[in-house]
Amino acid sequence: MDAANPASKRTPVQERSRKIKSKIKASAHRVMREKGIRAITTNAVAEAAGVKVGSIYDYFPNKEAIIAELYEEKLAAVRKFLEDGSEQITSDEWREGLASLIRDTWKYQLGIGLDLTIVNAAYYYESLFPIAQDHARLFASNYVRLLKRLGSPWQDAELFDLGITLYTLVNATWSYWRLTESAKNVAVERQIALTITLIEPALRAPETT
């Protein structure tokens, strides 16, 4: 280590801080999964993470901040996955491509831990609503870019409004699983069918008179 370079001294400290923060967030998620949203306290998270309660406050002002950062990180990862996948969809096979992307996105987001536990927390804690709202807008913007690239004659505002509607179908899948207390694949297939049905008019050439 270069003693004359302060940055070289900070790097191990920063890496340690990242690891501790990640451990705290993962522990909070585990507590929610095992004991429910109402069981989340800084004491419970500290115990699950194997750290002192004071260490929690070194990184987060309260339990809501832990959940918010966890939620925001996972949503950002899902958006990146969706955006990258959208670039692969072609105009001649957009239905098949979009169906595969929606299935793959669900598999990906569940694989990284964006599960019903975190989604329920977003409903329970009002402070998480702005994060969900920003995600919905960015999700809709991705559809604007995709549909314009596929040749939609609609205006951006119309496409954005459609994108918000398509996002509500994602929430409908979560709601179906919540109400049925299951993770039936039929919910995803219905989301795909409805998404394609709603998009088709946006890709139709305008009628000429």
Secondary structure, 3 states (H helix, E strand, C coil): CCCCCHHHHHHHHHHHHHHHHHHHHHHHHHHHHHHCHHHCCHHHHHHHHCCCHHHHHHHCCCHHHHHHHHHHHHHHHHHHHHHHHHCCCCCCCHHHHHHHHHHHHHHHHHHCCCCHHHHHHHHHCHHHHHHHHHHHHHHHHHHHHHHHHCCCCCCHHHHHHHHHHHHHHHHHHHHHHHHHCCCCCHHHHHHHHHHHHHHHHHHCCCCCC
